[in-house]
């Protein structure tokens, strides 16, 4: 085995230019596929990072504006949701609606704490199940609970951005009070929001907000968790049935889709997942094409190498070398070259991805009204790198096997004459 390795080393050193060309094809192929996968992951992670509070089985409903006259009433009427909508949902769609969450809101308020002030602050009255329904991630403290609802407590769950604004320099906001709309609210939790949110609502108990601001039976929005609506046609049919049922309550045309504003998060999340899968597939295809180009480069160079050594193979066979020993030598030479330069290309690709992550990864775009992170974690997991390296090494071995086995079919006398 040592003699074989020495022989391979001698062959490589005798053909430095050929070795360098083969190594460049292998290293560049591995480098490009890893960098492309890293860049693709950065874009995909950006989607995931900025989805934030996105439920996968929820539909949110808001009152809209009628666009058609109905039974003597003119268009342009605003539809205000109320408790009747909650009862209708539970009664009419028990097979598809699992939870119904009414919410009330009060915006345009002023918040203050000492020297810190903020305007156009929104309070959002909701129930404990809202956190699970809308995937609210509580970073510190807790969310609204049942006791808060029953006792109409003046407690509040604020966004991370609100906590940083009113409690800077690492101050703990939990347990502190914040004056909003002239009322002192006790902060019990801090939640994480996606940086693309235009508003930073502060969650309070539904009963407390409804009582303070005299909301009566009226609600601002409805959130329903749904099931059994996997297909887009099923979702469309459910929305049409819901609008038709709601039209009987609020007296508007059953086909007036603008009378209710429906945000189907289940449908939107599926579309986002589809876009993410398309991106992931596209970057894999680009990477595989790059890998194929590297394999083709290795194959061409090994074919040239075998043709150049046809006379050498003839001499070896004439002095008694078996065909398989020659084929094995060529394959091992190919594996050694692709292995060394493949590892080098993989290492350079990983280092370049780490540089991308340090230099431009996770940057925050701040346009005033919202922030978003982009190019998040543009790196590649080790399993992907090892798999790509293994593929190109195996391809290199095959690239040496086929031309060498073809050369072995040539008679030794013809190989010597070549």
N, C-alpha and C positions, 0 to 999 in steps of 0.2 A: 504493500500500500504506500509505503514511504517512497519507493522508487517511482510509483505512478504519479504521486504528487510532485516529486522533483521533475519528472518528465513534463508534467502540465506546466509547472513553473517555467521551465526552459522554453516551452512552446510559446507561452505568454510573453516572455521577455524578448524572444526573437521577433515577435510581431507586435511591437509596441503600438504602432499606429492603428492596426486592426483592433487591438485590445481597447485602445482609447476610444475608437469610434463605437465599438459595442457598448462599452461602459457609459458613454455619453447618452446613447439611445435609451439604455436601461434607467440611468439616474434621472434623466429629464422626464421620462414617462412617469416614474414614481413620484417625482417632485410635483409635476403638474396635476396628477390625479389627487394628491393629498391637499394641495393648495385649493383646487377647485372644490373639493369636498368641504374644506374648512370655510371657504367663502359661502358656499351653499348653506352650511349649518349656521353661519352668522345671520343670513337672511331669514332662515326658518326660525331660529331662536328669537329674532326680532318680532316675528308674528306672535309667537307664544308669549313673549315677555309683555307685549303691549295689549294682549287680549284682556288681561286683568279680570275684572268682575264680569265674567261671561258665563252664563248658565247654559247648559247643553240640552235642557228639556223644559225651558220656561218660555212663556209668552206674556208680554206686558202690553196692557191696553190703556190708552188715554182717550179722553174725550176729544172729538174733532169738530169740524164745521160741515154742516150739510151743504150739498151742492145741487140738490134737486128739490123742487116743491113737492109737498105731500099733504093731501087732504086739506087743501086750503091754506096751508102754512107755506110761507116763502122760504127759499133757500137762504143760506147764510146764518142759520141758527147754530149756536154753540151747544154741543151736547155735554152735559155735566153728569158724570158717573155718580151713583149713589148706592145705598145698601141693597136696593132691589137687584142691581147687577150681580152682587155677590150671591144672593139667594137664587137667582136664575141659573147661574153657572153650576152651583151645587145640585140643583134640581134637574137641569136639562142634560148635562154632560157628565154623568157619574162614571161612565166607562173610560173617558179620556182625561178628565181633570181630577188630579189627586189632591191638590191643595189650592186654595184661593186666598190670596193675601191682599186685602185692601190697604192702601196707603194714603196718607194726607201729607201735604207739604206746605211750607210757608217760606217764601223767599223775600228778597229785598230787605233783609234785616241787617242790623249793625252789631258787630261783636267787638268787645273791648276787654282788655285786661291790663290795668296799669297804663303804661305808655303805648301799648300796642292796640291798634284799631284795624278793623276791616269792614268793608261795606258789601252789600249784596250777598250776604250769607244766607244759606238755605238750611232750614230744619226739615227733616224727613221723618214723619211719624210712621212706624211700621211695627211688625211683630217679630218675635224671636226666630221663627222659622225662615224669615227673610234672609238671614245670613247663609243658611244652607242652600236656599233656593237660588240665590244670586252669587254663590261662591265668594262671599265676603271673607277675606282672610284677616283675622284679628291678630295684630302683631303684639299688643300688650293689653292686659286687662281682659275684659269680657264684652260680649254683645248684650243687647237688650234681653231680659229674661221675663218669665211669666209673672214674677212678683212685681216687677216694674210696671207691667201692664195693669195688674189688678189694683195696685196702690197709686197709680198715676204719678209715679216718681218723676222728679225733674233730673233725670240722668241722661247722659249724652255719650255717644261713641263718635269720636272725631276722626278725620282723616289724618294720615301721617304728615301731610303738608300743613294742615291747620295746626297740628301739635308743634311742628317745627317753627311756624310763624309766631305763635304766641308763647312758646316755651323754648327759646333758643339756648344755645350753649349747653346742650345736654341735660336741661332741666326735665324732671319727670312730670308729665302731665297727668298721670293717673292719680286720682284723688283730689285734684285741683278743681277750681270753679272757673267758669267762663261766662261772662255776661253777654247774652245774645237776646236782642229785642227787649232789653230792660229786665230780663229774668236771669237769675243766677242758675246755671246748669252745672251739675256735678259730673265730671268726666270719669267714666268707668272703663273706657276702652279706646284703643287706637287701631284703626284698620288700614290695610294697604290698598291703594287704588292704582289702577293702571295710569301711567303718566300722561296718557292722551285724554284723560277726562277733562272736559271743559269746566265742570263744576266739582266742588268738593263738599257734597252733602254731609250734614251731621245727623246721625241717626238718633232718634228719641222715641220713647214709647208712643204708640198710636193714640192711646187713650189720653195721655197728657197733652199732646199737641191739639187733638180734637177738642178737648175741654177748654184749653187756654184761648184758642182762637175761634171758638164757637163754630166749628165746622158742621155740626148737626149731622144729618144723614149723608152728606156729600163727601165724596172721596176724590182724590187727585188721580189715582191710577189703580189698576188691578194687576197683580202678578199671579199667573196660574202655572202650576207644574202639570205637564201633560205626559201621557203615555200612549203607546200604540199608534204613534204617528211618525213612523220611520220614513215613509216615502213622501216626496214633495207633493204628490197628488192628494194624499191623505191630509196633509197640512192645509192645502188650498181649500179642500172640501170642508174641513173643520172651521176655517176662518169664515167661509161663506155662510155656514150654518150658524156660527156665533153672531155674525152681523145681522142675520135674518131674525134670530131670537131677540137680539137687543133692540131691533127696530120696533118691536111690539111694545117695549117698555118706554122708549123715548120718542115714539111717533115720528119716524123718518122712513124714507123709501128703503125697502129691504135690499135693493141693489146699490145703495149709495155707500161705496167703500170709503169715502172721505169723511163720513159722519163719525167713524171711530178710527183712531190711529193705532194700528197694531204693529208692535215690534216683536216679530217672531224670532226669538234668539235661537231656538232650536234649528230653524232653517238657516239662519246666518252662520251659526257655528259649523253646520255641515258644509256650507259653501266655503268657509275659511279652511276647514280640514281638507276639502278637495283641492283648494289652491295650494295648500302646504304639500299635499301628496304629489301634485304635479311638479312643484318646484324640486322636491326631493328626487323624483324620478328623472327630471331633466338634468340635474347636476350629476346624477349617477351615470346617465347616458353619455354626457360630455366626458366624465372621468373614464368610462370604459372605452370610448373612442380614443382618448389620449393613450390609454393603456394598450389598446390594439396597435396604435401607431408605433409605440415602443417595441411591442412584440414583433411587428413587421420589420422594424429596423434591425432587431437582433437576428431575425431569420435571414434577412438578406446578407448580413455580414457573415453569419455562420456558413451560408451557402458559398459565398466567395472564399471563405477560409478553407472549406472542404475541397473546393475545386483547385485552389492553389496547392493543396497538399496531396493531390491524387498520386503524384509520383512517389511521395514519401510513403503513402499507404501501400503502393505497389511493392516497394522495397521491403517494408515490414512483412507483408504477406509472403514475399519470396523467400524470406529467411525463417518463415515458420510461424509468424504471428497469426493468431486466430482472428476471424472477422469481428467476433463480439468484443475482444479485447480492444480493438481499434475504435469500435463504436463507443464502448464505455469510456475510453480516454477522451474522445471528442465531447461526449455528453458531460463528463465531469469537468472538462475545461470550460464548457458553456455555463455549467452550474456555478463554478467558482467565480467566473467573471460577473454573471448576473447577480449572484449572491452578494459579492463585495460591493458592486456599484449600486445594486438595488438597496442595500442597507444604507449606503451613503445618500442616495436620493430620498429615501424615507426619512432619514435624520434631518436632511436639509429642509424637506417639506414640513416636518413637525416644528423645526425651529422657526421657519418662516410664518407658520400659523400662530406660533406663540408671539412672534413679533407683531403680527397683525392684531392680535388680541390686546397686546400692551399699547400699541401705538394708536390704533383707531377703533378697537373693540369697545362696546358698551358706552359709546359717546352719547351725550344727552343733547337733544335738539330742543332749545327753549325759544318759543316764538311769542312768549308773553302770556297768551291765554291758555296754553297747554304745553306740556313737555312730553317728549318721547325718547326712548332709548333706541338706538339703531346699531346694526352690526354687532349683535350680542354674542359673545363667546364663539368667535370664528375658529374653532379648533376641531380636530378629528380624534375620535377615540382610537386607542391602540389596536383594537381588534380589526378595524378597517385598514389601518396601515399594514398590519401583519398579513391580512388576507391579500391585499394588493401586491405585496412583496412576494408572497408565496405563489401567486398566479404568474407573475412575470418570471420567477425562477423556474417554475414548471414549464412555462412556455419556452424559456431559453434551453432547457433540457431537450424538449421536443424539437426545437429549432436545430439542435445539433444532431439529434437522432436520425431524422428523415434524410437529410443530405448525406450523412455518413453511411447509412444503410444502403442508399442508392449507389454510393461510390464503391461499396463492398461487392456489388454485383458485377463490377468491371473485372475482367480477368487480370491477374497480376502482370502478364506480359504486355497487355494493352495499357495498363496503368504506367508501366515503366516506359513504354513508348510515347506516352502522352506528353 
